[in-house]
Amino acid sequence: SSAIAASAFAVAQRARALVPVDTGTLKASIESTRTVSGRTRSVGLAAGGDAYYWRFVEFGTRNMAARPFFRQAAEQEQAAFIERFRQIGPQIERDLAGGRFL
């Protein structure tokens, strides 16, 4: 859980650093959240925000070139994410072998 939380937070921070800024609305709406159960983490835009146009920036349009920021942020975090799981792998195996669940 902590490894996933750290990566989700890092992706959100990188996305904020990479997003093109015009008014700041899109940058301000990027967040890292978790579900009520605490088991699921996600990175995205604040619910109900005014940054519906994020997909036009990320993927481009017929008249505008793509300026990906979410994709780049996730790709930059990939190696750190894998390393975090390599470090906690033995602990996960012990917990599962002992009948404890994550």
Helices and strands as residue ranges (DSSP letters): H 2-18, H 25-29, E 30-34, E 41-45, H 54-59, H 70-97
